[in-house]
Amino acid sequence: MKHPVSVRLIKAYDHLKDRGIVTSQKEFAIACGFSDTHFNELRDGVRNTNLSVITNLYIKFGVSLTYLVIGKPPIMDKDAKKEIAPELARQLEEERDKVRTLEREREQLLKLLAFYQEELKEKLK
């Protein structure tokens, strides 16, 4: 059975994703300090969350501790540091840019590797 706090954590993730604050489950999990696999286990009811994750949700995203712990809305804490959100959004966009660059470089390297593998095959014939 899923623990109520874990259920609310998943609802908080959905809330953040719907608003474009996070774009993927993996991004959310890493920001909260656990793995994508752990998140799947939370979603499946195999595992529960912990205080460290709940604290990270508050610090990094402004998710209400009251909501997470006892379920009292709203999901987002209006008293959370409002200056954190724009800075996190900027940092997130920088990280996304880095990921896109690395993905392009990876694709180029894979093409180059395939080219050299073909060349090597031809030389070995």
Backbone torsions as a table, in degrees:
resi	resn	phi	psi	omega
1	MET	NA	138.2	-179.9
2	LYS	-74.5	134.3	176.2
3	HIS	-71.7	140.6	-178.1
4	PRO	-56.4	-35.5	179.4
5	VAL	-67.4	-39.0	177.6
6	SER	-65.0	-39.0	177.2
7	VAL	-61.4	-43.8	179.3
8	ARG	-68.0	-34.2	175.8
9	LEU	-60.7	-43.7	178.9
10	ILE	-65.4	-39.5	176.1
11	LYS	-63.8	-38.7	177.6
12	ALA	-63.4	-41.4	176.4
13	TYR	-59.0	-48.6	179.7
14	ASP	-58.7	-41.3	179.0
15	HIS	-61.3	-47.2	-179.6
16	LEU	-66.0	-39.9	-179.9
17	LYS	-67.5	-42.4	179.2
18	ASP	-60.0	-29.0	-179.1
19	ARG	-95.0	3.6	177.3
20	GLY	75.9	13.4	-179.9
21	ILE	-75.4	-35.5	170.1
22	VAL	-126.1	151.8	-177.6
23	THR	-109.5	-14.8	-178.8
24	SER	-150.4	160.4	177.4
25	GLN	-62.3	-40.1	-178.9
26	LYS	-64.0	-45.3	178.6
27	GLU	-59.3	-44.8	179.1
28	PHE	-61.5	-48.2	-177.7
29	ALA	-60.1	-46.1	-178.7
30	ILE	-62.9	-42.9	179.4
31	ALA	-62.8	-31.4	-179.5
32	CYS	-86.1	-10.2	176.4
33	GLY	94.3	26.5	174.6
34	PHE	-143.9	177.1	-174.3
35	SER	-91.2	164.0	175.4
36	ASP	-61.2	-37.6	177.6
37	THR	-62.9	-43.9	177.7
38	HIS	-58.1	-42.4	179.7
39	PHE	-61.4	-44.0	177.7
40	ASN	-60.2	-39.2	178.4
41	GLU	-66.8	-35.7	174.5
42	LEU	-63.0	-48.3	-178.4
43	ARG	-61.2	-36.9	-178.9
44	ASP	-82.9	-6.9	-179.7
45	GLY	81.3	12.5	-179.7
46	VAL	-81.3	-29.4	-174.6
47	ARG	-134.4	156.3	175.7
48	ASN	-111.3	166.4	179.3
49	THR	-85.4	178.9	178.9
50	ASN	-138.4	173.4	-176.0
51	LEU	-61.4	-36.5	179.7
52	SER	-60.0	-44.9	179.7
53	VAL	-65.1	-44.3	179.8
54	ILE	-61.1	-42.7	178.8
55	THR	-63.1	-43.5	178.4
56	ASN	-61.9	-37.6	177.6
57	LEU	-60.8	-40.7	178.6
58	TYR	-68.5	-49.4	-175.9
59	ILE	-65.7	-46.2	-172.5
60	LYS	-84.9	-30.0	-174.6
61	PHE	-124.0	-9.8	-179.4
62	GLY	76.8	22.1	176.9
63	VAL	-71.2	133.7	-175.7
64	SER	-64.1	128.0	175.3
65	LEU	-65.6	-36.2	178.3
66	THR	-61.7	-42.7	178.0
67	TYR	-63.4	-48.5	-176.5
68	LEU	-62.9	-43.2	-173.2
69	VAL	-81.8	-46.3	-176.2
70	ILE	-115.6	-6.3	175.0
71	GLY	86.9	11.5	-179.5
72	LYS	-83.4	120.0	178.9
73	PRO	-64.4	164.1	3.4
74	PRO	-82.7	167.3	-179.9
75	ILE	-67.5	-41.9	-178.0
76	MET	-93.6	140.1	-179.1
77	ASP	-89.0	115.4	-179.4
78	LYS	-66.5	-21.2	-179.4
79	ASP	-89.3	-5.4	178.4
80	ALA	-62.7	152.6	-177.3
81	LYS	-57.9	113.4	-176.2
82	LYS	-72.3	-23.4	179.9
83	GLU	-75.0	-14.7	179.9
84	ILE	-69.8	-41.2	-174.1
85	ALA	-58.0	-50.7	179.7
86	PRO	-62.6	-38.7	179.0
87	GLU	-65.3	-43.2	177.7
88	LEU	-64.2	-39.2	178.6
89	ALA	-62.8	-41.6	178.1
90	ARG	-63.6	-47.0	179.5
91	GLN	-62.5	-40.0	179.5
92	LEU	-62.8	-44.1	179.5
93	GLU	-64.8	-38.4	175.6
94	GLU	-61.5	-43.1	179.2
95	GLU	-65.9	-39.5	177.5
96	ARG	-62.9	-40.9	176.8
97	ASP	-60.6	-42.6	178.1
98	LYS	-61.8	-42.3	179.7
99	VAL	-63.2	-44.9	179.5
100	ARG	-61.4	-42.0	178.3
101	THR	-62.8	-45.9	179.1
102	LEU	-63.4	-37.1	178.2
103	GLU	-65.6	-40.9	177.0
104	ARG	-63.7	-44.3	179.1
105	GLU	-62.6	-40.0	178.4
106	ARG	-61.1	-44.8	179.1
107	GLU	-61.8	-41.8	178.3
108	GLN	-63.3	-42.2	179.3
109	LEU	-66.5	-37.8	177.4
110	LEU	-64.4	-40.0	177.0
111	LYS	-64.9	-42.8	178.8
112	LEU	-63.8	-42.1	177.8
113	LEU	-61.1	-45.1	179.0
114	ALA	-61.7	-41.0	178.4
115	PHE	-60.4	-48.3	-179.2
116	TYR	-68.6	-32.4	176.0
117	GLN	-64.7	-41.3	177.3
118	GLU	-64.9	-41.9	178.3
119	GLU	-60.7	-44.3	-179.9
120	LEU	-64.1	-40.9	177.9
121	LYS	-60.5	-42.2	179.4
122	GLU	-64.1	-40.3	179.9
123	LYS	-69.1	-31.3	-178.2
124	LEU	-81.9	-8.9	179.0
125	LYS	-72.8	NA	NA
